[in-house]
């Protein structure tokens, strides 16, 4: 994860993130002559005066600038004095106090216990550079001021600069959310999923080495049939067939940690399509699905689900936080497409019951679902449930389907695909 500066370094002089800092590193503050300044501030006490007059203002000033470190339990001269470990969780206390700050700034905190006194230690707070400035604390915008440790109220020109910073972030995010994996002339229905983490970065000096390591890791995972390099990413294909007419799920893993997924919405088998179209026309002359795109709901749902799960597992494996990612969905070429779920059997009675259900037709050719993010991080064992929750809402509503009904239909159809293996049933658009 991208961190511009840390007062602590490892044996090679590399900045340490908050997760890798221990009490033994506190001695570096004096050894390396670390002083308070633009990206670091020391506080000796954790008391009501600090909580009222300094905590939120300091965090806000870091968020409005380039991020920074707040160390509580350290004197102004960088000497350790320690604070008492409270009964409550520090992160929870900080979050409650930050209720007066809008928008809510991103931070991480860690209480580092003194090995010689388990009740004392240092509270380390790392504040990320804000991506949605200006951050306002009790009606005031605070900034860092050069080497001064005191946050200051900003002037109009500084507020304008913060707004421009936010606009640059949104522009960068918008540029990333562009699918160049699908040719413009291809008219099949598909969904693009963008996983964008603004806190990631590229190590240009180790670009080739990182790409090789990524490809090996992805290849070892065994989820894809073919892998290719690009100048800044590894592309993973769900088929090893190479042809301009072959359309398959493609996941692009970028060296900076971001991910793009392009997944076609799979059509029904031709014989199923024709039989169902004939039956509908016979019973209701106003319905002519021959002229529509018939999408196999079960196969399409699980194709998207698996691709997203694999992406989340990759993010988790490389120690990035899923909660830091903006997740965006974009459906294209889906006007008048019909979401179809295979019947349990071919009896007319069963089909009549299916016909009585509302046809799920998408009236729009393109649907963009606003970006969202998780409030809390997702553990590896919870990824499957989290992905299902996303799709049960987004995928269903695109076709005007109630999420509960989608979940029910998925469960009903699942026995028709032995051992959950739906891939052998996949047939792309001709």
Phi and psi in degrees as a GROMACS rama.xvg file:
@    title "Ramachandran Plot"
@    xaxis  label "Phi"
@    yaxis  label "Psi"
@TYPE xy
-73.6871  124.435  UNK-2
-136.732  122.737  UNK-3
-73.2695  -35.3066  UNK-4
-151.821  146.13  UNK-5
-142.591  139.688  UNK-6
-74.4845  -5.79926  UNK-7
-117.929  141.941  UNK-8
-133.549  160.249  UNK-9
-88.1185  -170.31  UNK-10
-63.4777  -20.761  UNK-11
-97.2688  4.06918  UNK-12
83.4812  12.3449  UNK-13
-84.3813  134.859  UNK-14
-57.9852  134.943  UNK-15
-95.4739  133.26  UNK-16
-74.1652  167.422  UNK-17
-60.3006  -32.1462  UNK-18
-66.8952  -19.1417  UNK-19
-109.542  14.5853  UNK-20
-96.0429  134.649  UNK-21
-126.913  172.627  UNK-22
-60.9175  -33.1508  UNK-23
-61.193  -22.7364  UNK-24
-75.5282  -15.84  UNK-25
-61.0281  -29.7577  UNK-26
-64.3222  -20.4349  UNK-27
-65.2811  -24.9053  UNK-28
-58.7466  -41.7248  UNK-29
-85.4293  -41.2744  UNK-30
-59.8751  -36.9834  UNK-31
-101.082  12.0761  UNK-32
54.3535  44.8143  UNK-33
-74.2743  125.618  UNK-34
-118.331  159.489  UNK-35
-64.7594  147.123  UNK-36
-177.102  -146.9  UNK-37
-60.6198  -36.1269  UNK-38
-122.789  17.042  UNK-39
-150.595  141.046  UNK-40
-143.893  138.729  UNK-41
-107.644  142.63  UNK-42
-137.171  134.137  UNK-43
-86.5381  -22.6223  UNK-44
-126.484  149.021  UNK-45
-115.825  89.5313  UNK-46
-138.194  -178.728  UNK-47
-64.5023  -34.2502  UNK-48
-62.7645  -44.3167  UNK-49
-63.1876  -45.4346  UNK-50
-62.3759  -36.7719  UNK-51
-81.0307  -39.8393  UNK-52
-104.889  -15.2765  UNK-53
-128.416  -40.3625  UNK-54
-55.2363  -61.8772  UNK-55
-67.4657  -38.719  UNK-56
-63.9197  -41.4414  UNK-57
-68.2306  -45.4602  UNK-58
-61.6223  -40.7108  UNK-59
-63.6167  -41.3325  UNK-60
-65.2612  -37.7786  UNK-61
-65.0833  -44.6244  UNK-62
-62.6569  -34.9025  UNK-63
-80.4525  -10.1373  UNK-64
-109.456  -120.959  UNK-65
-118.063  26.6705  UNK-66
80.5325  173.206  UNK-67
173.696  -179.548  UNK-68
-118.166  131.37  UNK-69
-116.854  116.98  UNK-70
-110.9  116.069  UNK-71
-106.298  122.913  UNK-72
114.808  11.4068  UNK-73
-124.114  130.412  UNK-74
-70.866  166.94  UNK-75
-58.8676  -27.5268  UNK-76
-90.2048  12.1093  UNK-77
78.5879  9.64195  UNK-78
-84.1391  145.57  UNK-79
-77.3773  131.144  UNK-80
-121.85  -29.7985  UNK-81
82.8884  153.526  UNK-82
-128.469  159.432  UNK-83
-79.6087  138.196  UNK-84
-72.663  122.6  UNK-85
-80.034  167.582  UNK-86
-70.5605  -38.2597  UNK-87
-82.6247  162.36  UNK-88
-73.8814  130.507  UNK-89
-58.6306  -44.3649  UNK-90
-58.2488  -39.9227  UNK-91
-66.7923  -41.3701  UNK-92
-62.9698  -45.076  UNK-93
-61.7048  -45.1104  UNK-94
-60.1872  -40.4354  UNK-95
-64.3954  -41.6895  UNK-96
-67.5653  -31.6759  UNK-97
-76.0214  5.74142  UNK-98
-61.7078  -20.3179  UNK-99
-86.8273  -0.037852  UNK-100
-106.838  134.226  UNK-101
-139.75  132.204  UNK-102
-69.193  170.681  UNK-103
-71.8198  123.351  UNK-104
-77.1272  153.356  UNK-105
-90.0679  131.237  UNK-106
-149.177  163.66  UNK-107
-130.638  146.015  UNK-108
-133.815  153.082  UNK-109
-153.471  124.614  UNK-110
-90.5147  122.648  UNK-111
-104.79  111.555  UNK-112
-76.8713  140.19  UNK-113
-75.0343  118.27  UNK-114
-57.3797  -25.0392  UNK-115
-87.3117  -10.6177  UNK-116
-153.529  98.7212  UNK-117
-66.498  -11.5604  UNK-118
-93.1695  -4.0034  UNK-119
-124.622  159.405  UNK-120
173.435  -160.329  UNK-121
-122.612  133.683  UNK-122
-93.1242  120.013  UNK-123
-106.326  125.23  UNK-124
-120.444  121.776  UNK-125
-106.601  124.031  UNK-126
-106.257  126.41  UNK-127
-78.3837  149.758  UNK-128
-59.2018  127.44  UNK-129
-71.1051  141.787  UNK-130
-103.561  -3.97636  UNK-131
-131.336  49.9298  UNK-132
-74.9133  164.516  UNK-133
-80.7749  143.876  UNK-134
-92.2085  129.101  UNK-135
-115.258  126.942  UNK-136
-111.94  114.085  UNK-137
50.5462  41.6978  UNK-138
84.333  2.9558  UNK-139
-124.286  138.814  UNK-140
-95.9011  120.589  UNK-141
-106.999  143.834  UNK-142
-130.454  159.668  UNK-143
-78.7232  149.322  UNK-144
-125.468  92.0093  UNK-145
55.1208  -127.579  UNK-146
-91.1062  -0.0986378  UNK-147
-69.3822  141.086  UNK-148
-83.6605  -10.5964  UNK-149
-91.8094  129.399  UNK-150
-69.3096  145.865  UNK-151
-122.17  156  UNK-152
-72.3682  141.653  UNK-153
-91.748  156.38  UNK-154
-94.883  174.401  UNK-155
-58.7715  -42.3442  UNK-156
-65.4078  -33.3338  UNK-157
-71.672  -35.6122  UNK-158
-64.9421  -41.2474  UNK-159
-59.7143  -39.7516  UNK-160
-64.4993  -36.9937  UNK-161
-65.8992  -40.6359  UNK-162
-63.3314  -40.224  UNK-163
-65.3399  -35.3758  UNK-164
-61.8856  -44.2023  UNK-165
-62.0946  -42.2376  UNK-166
-63.6718  -36.2566  UNK-167
-65.3366  -38.5673  UNK-168
-64.0093  -48.011  UNK-169
-63.5045  -33.9814  UNK-170
-66.3298  -42.6616  UNK-171
-64.1421  -40.3852  UNK-172
-64.7641  -42.5993  UNK-173
-63.3233  -39.8071  UNK-174
-64.8359  -35.0142  UNK-175
-68.8533  -36.9835  UNK-176
-79.9066  60.5276  UNK-177
-136.52  119.907  UNK-178
-88.7172  106.778  UNK-179
-103.813  14.7989  UNK-180
-88.7744  -17.9064  UNK-181
-111.719  127.808  UNK-182
-64.2344  139.755  UNK-183
-61.3165  -26.0719  UNK-184
-79.5408  -13.5355  UNK-185
-78.005  127.173  UNK-186
-108.626  14.9573  UNK-187
-71.5573  153.116  UNK-188
-74.3438  138.179  UNK-189
-155.006  163.988  UNK-190
-122.037  138.156  UNK-191
-109.093  134.862  UNK-192
-121.856  128.327  UNK-193
-116.798  124.476  UNK-194
-112.874  105.748  UNK-195
-119.485  121.939  UNK-196
-113.452  107.698  UNK-197
-70.0176  -10.3554  UNK-198
-93.7281  0.782521  UNK-199
-86.5274  166.149  UNK-200
-151.576  164.953  UNK-201
-108.939  130.754  UNK-202
-90.4272  97.1025  UNK-203
-61.8492  -34.3223  UNK-204
-66.058  -25.9028  UNK-205
-118.847  28.594  UNK-206
-59.8898  -51.7999  UNK-207
-63.1909  -43.3249  UNK-208
-62.4687  -42.2702  UNK-209
-65.2731  -38.9849  UNK-210
-64.6356  -40.3974  UNK-211
-63.632  -42.525  UNK-212
-65.0917  -40.1101  UNK-213
-61.4316  -46.6237  UNK-214
-62.5876  -41.5984  UNK-215
-63.7642  -43.8238  UNK-216
-62.3751  -44.691  UNK-217
-67.7841  -38.2392  UNK-218
-66.0566  -39.7976  UNK-219
-66.0123  -28.0487  UNK-220
-65.6958  -30.0412  UNK-221
73.1162  20.4764  UNK-222
-88.0236  -14.6705  UNK-223
-124.273  156.064  UNK-224
-87.4643  -27.1295  UNK-225
-151.773  141.316  UNK-226
-126.631  139.85  UNK-227
-131.971  150.978  UNK-228
-85.9376  152.32  UNK-229
-128.068  -174.424  UNK-230
-67.9606  -21.7086  UNK-231
-140.546  15.5657  UNK-232
-158.405  170.437  UNK-233
-118.66  127.107  UNK-234
-100.983  131.581  UNK-235
-115.774  126.127  UNK-236
-110.428  145.071  UNK-237
-87.4108  5.79343  UNK-238
-143.184  150.911  UNK-239
-95.8866  2.21625  UNK-240
-80.7303  135.414  UNK-241
-117.481  114.077  UNK-242
-164.992  150.044  UNK-243
-67.5396  -17.6269  UNK-244
-93.6803  -6.22036  UNK-245
-88.7835  125.485  UNK-246
-120.921  125.301  UNK-247
-143.426  172.641  UNK-248
-70.1326  130.25  UNK-249
-125.122  130.201  UNK-250
-117.994  126.01  UNK-251
-109.756  116.093  UNK-252
-100.967  116.787  UNK-253
-88.0754  152.039  UNK-254
-67.0719  -19.6447  UNK-255
-87.1242  3.41352  UNK-256
99.307  -8.65374  UNK-257
-81.2819  160.795  UNK-258
-139.47  139.784  UNK-259
-122.651  138.079  UNK-260
-125.232  131.911  UNK-261
-120.971  115.28  UNK-262
-128.597  119.091  UNK-263
-68.4133  150.427  UNK-264
-91.6168  116.521  UNK-265
-79.2244  138.881  UNK-266
-81.3022  162.251  UNK-267
-73.8305  161.413  UNK-268
-59.6108  143.265  UNK-269
-58.2739  -41.5825  UNK-270
-65.9804  -38.2861  UNK-271
-65.0572  -41.9979  UNK-272
-59.8196  -50.8339  UNK-273
-63.3681  -43.6694  UNK-274
-65.0356  -43.1644  UNK-275
-67.3962  -41.4465  UNK-276
-60.7385  -43.5473  UNK-277
-62.2155  -43.7778  UNK-278
-64.9063  -43.3735  UNK-279
-64.1687  -43.697  UNK-280
-63.4499  -36.9234  UNK-281
-66.0873  -40.0222  UNK-282
-91.1042  -18.8447  UNK-283
-149.953  98.9304  UNK-284
-64.0539  -12.8651  UNK-285
-82.9833  -6.94567  UNK-286
-109.411  122.824  UNK-287
-132.131  87.6129  UNK-288
-78.4943  -5.37583  UNK-289
-60.346  -29.6946  UNK-290
-91.6214  6.61229  UNK-291
-113.571  167.691  UNK-292
-90.4416  118.902  UNK-293
-97.0792  111.345  UNK-294
-101.172  127.561  UNK-295
-73.0119  106.606  UNK-296
-62.6613  -39.5864  UNK-297
-68.3004  -50.4745  UNK-298
-64.9389  -43.6234  UNK-299
-64.3944  -42.8819  UNK-300
-59.3336  -48.3819  UNK-301
-73.6394  -26.7499  UNK-302
-65.0301  -45.7469  UNK-303
-65.4143  -43.6615  UNK-304
-58.753  -48.7358  UNK-305
-64.4513  -40.703  UNK-306
-62.5836  -42.129  UNK-307
-70.5949  -38.568  UNK-308
-60.7367  -45.251  UNK-309
-62.7392  -36.9373  UNK-310
-66.3645  -43.316  UNK-311
-65.0148  -38.4732  UNK-312
-65.5229  -37.6354  UNK-313
-63.8632  -46.3713  UNK-314
-58.9642  -43.6261  UNK-315
-63.9635  -39.9758  UNK-316
-64.0673  -33.2562  UNK-317
-93.7308  17.4117  UNK-318
64.3903  21.757  UNK-319
-85.8534  157.075  UNK-320
-96.8869  120.456  UNK-321
-59.8897  -31.435  UNK-322
-65.8896  -17.5909  UNK-323
-81.8265  -10.2523  UNK-324
-91.1266  136.605  UNK-325
-85.0931  127.806  UNK-326
-108.357  120.356  UNK-327
-125.616  138.518  UNK-328
-116.326  140.257  UNK-329
-140.751  115.552  UNK-330
-100.464  137.548  UNK-331
-134.058  156.059  UNK-332
57.8743  43.5268  UNK-333
-120.579  11.5946  UNK-334
-61.4555  132.648  UNK-335
61.5759  19.2635  UNK-336
-79.5144  144.79  UNK-337
-113.638  130.106  UNK-338
-85.6642  118.887  UNK-339
-119.129  136.845  UNK-340
-120.387  131.189  UNK-341
-57.1921  139.618  UNK-342
-77.2897  156.975  UNK-343
-66.6377  -33.0003  UNK-344
-149.061  177.883  UNK-345
-99.5949  13.3611  UNK-346
-68.44  147.414  UNK-347
-60.4767  -35.2885  UNK-348
-61.875  -42.4347  UNK-349
-64.826  -40.499  UNK-350
-69.0144  -33.9697  UNK-351
-63.9834  -40.3986  UNK-352
-64.4186  -39.609  UNK-353
-65.7307  -37.955  UNK-354
-64.7859  -30.7917  UNK-355
-70.1009  -21.8208  UNK-356
-71.0321  152.158  UNK-357
-67.0777  135.425  UNK-358
-70.9802  133.742  UNK-359
-98.5811  98.8621  UNK-360
-116.828  132.461  UNK-361
-89.2126  120.875  UNK-362
-82.9949  -9.10196  UNK-363
-111.032  151.487  UNK-364
-83.7379  -26.2833  UNK-365
-140.204  132.578  UNK-366
-130.37  120.971  UNK-367
-109.854  123.171  UNK-368
-95.1554  127.761  UNK-369
-52.8438  145.217  UNK-370
-60.7747  143.809  UNK-371
-138.77  168.328  UNK-372
-150.184  158.878  UNK-373
-81.3369  142.257  UNK-374
-71.1699  -39.5252  UNK-375
-120.132  159.713  UNK-376
-71.2284  158.982  UNK-377
-110.23  124.86  UNK-378
-77.9564  157.466  UNK-379
-54.1127  -42.2985  UNK-380
-72.4506  -11.4087  UNK-381
-106.138  2.53153  UNK-382
-62.78  -44.1914  UNK-383
-59.1012  -46.5317  UNK-384
-65.2441  -39.6737  UNK-385
-65.3614  -42.8109  UNK-386
-64.3956  -42.4171  UNK-387
-61.4369  -38.8288  UNK-388
-64.2225  -39.2558  UNK-389
-62.2672  -51.4871  UNK-390
-70.2823  -33.8265  UNK-391
-62.9977  -21.1348  UNK-392
-95.1285  -58.6711  UNK-393
-64.8863  -51.0919  UNK-394
-62.9963  -39.9138  UNK-395
-67.1746  -47.124  UNK-396
-69.541  -25.3129  UNK-397
-58.6208  -34.1099  UNK-398
-103.369  16.3182  UNK-399
66.3678  32.1552  UNK-400
-109.032  140.159  UNK-401
-69.4574  133.142  UNK-402
-55.1997  -36.1329  UNK-403
-66.4126  -36.3091  UNK-404
-68.2733  -39.5546  UNK-405
-60.1869  -45.6508  UNK-406
-59.6047  -41.0297  UNK-407
-65.4235  -44.2487  UNK-408
-65.7024  -39.2444  UNK-409
-59.5041  -44.9949  UNK-410
-67.4946  -35.1862  UNK-411
-68.457  -39.8071  UNK-412
-80.0087  -26.6621  UNK-413
-50.3871  -40.4565  UNK-414
-62.0159  -18.8232  UNK-415
-76.2864  -8.48929  UNK-416
-118.823  93.1679  UNK-417
-53.1452  135.108  UNK-418
58.9338  20.7134  UNK-419
71.251  9.83314  UNK-420
-88.4342  94.4891  UNK-421
-93.5082  -12.8368  UNK-422
-63.1174  -34.2635  UNK-423
-70.3322  -13.8578  UNK-424
-93.2828  -6.43237  UNK-425
-69.3827  132.304  UNK-426
-134.754  119.23  UNK-427
-75.463  168.684  UNK-428
-65.1922  140.176  UNK-429
